[in-house]
């Protein structure tokens, strides 16, 4: 992981981002006066929600909403 001085990072930011984004570099460490201060890393892609991921792995009981009124009452602060 290459270390880049803050001044160099400011001047070459677009090139550093392109290198990280393309995978040419995994990350850069940005240093201030030789002391590591930050890391430039690619943003992880946001995966689309995977509906039905647990289908067949869990079972929801038929009476799952049996205590819905009680739970709502407790959330509203009427538990006594």
N, C-alpha and C positions, 0 to 999 in steps of 0.2 A: 504494500500500500504506500504509494508515493506521498511525501509530505510537500506541501506547497505553502510558501509564505503568503500572508494576507495580501500584500501588495501585488504579488504575481497572480493570486487567485482573482483579485478584482480586475486585473487587466485581461486575464484569459478565461473568465468565467464561462463564456459560451462554449469554448473549446473543452474545458473540463467537464461541463455538463454533457456535451456530446460524447466524450470518451466514456463516461459512466453509463450513459443511456444506451450506447451501442454495445457495451460489454467489453470494450477494449481495456478498461480498468474497472476493477470491482468497486473501488472507493478511493477517495483522496482525503488526506488529513490536512486541514488548514491550520497553520501555526501562526502565532503572534510572537515575534521575537524568539523564534525557535521552540516555543512551548506549544504543544498541541492544544487547539481550542475547539475545533469542530470537525465533523466528518461530512463529506459530500458523498452520498450514496443514492442509488436509484430508488425511486418510489415503487413499492410493490403494487402490482396490478390489482385492481379491485375485482375480485371474482363475482360473477353473477350468483344470486342466491340459488341454492340447489334444493328446490322444493321436493319433498318426498324422500329426503336423504335417510330418514329413519324408518321408512315404510317397511313393515314386516319385522322390525327389530324391537319395537316397543308396543305395548298394548295400552290403550286408553280405556279405563273402566267406563261402563255405561253411566254410572252415577257421578261422573267427574264434576258436574255442576250442582250436585246435591246440596252443597254447603255455600252456594254462591251468595245467597242473601246474608248469611252469617259473616262471610269474608268481607262483603261490601260494608256491613255494619261496623266491623272491626277497623277497616281502613278509614272510615269516616270518624273514627274516634268515639264510637258508641259501644265500647266493649264491656261496660259494667252493667 
